[in-house]
Amino acid sequence: MWLVGGQTLVGLHQFADPGDAAPFDERHVGLDHLAFACTSRSELDNWVERLDELGIPHGGVVEAAYGSGLSFRDPDTIALEFFAPPS
């Protein structure tokens, strides 16, 4: 468990007895995706570079009126995102 910013608690659990072996699908009941806040659009550019260095495929930075996001998947195919509010 991690306490982030003094207000948000994030817990990740791993179980010894795995469930279904099918890859993650955000359309199933449960987690859609997990987003990590970034302070700025330029921070997203830094994450693009880092994901590229690590060879992690991503969708590039997508701009929207409500902010910018950078989507990718973890090794279990769980959808993850770095998100920055509009500047």
Buried (B, 14 or more C-beta within 10 A) or exposed (E): EEEEEEEEEEEEEEEEEEEEEEEBEEEEEEEEEEBEBBEEBEBBBEBBEEBEEEEBEBEEBEEEEEBBBBBBBEEEEBBBBBBBEEE
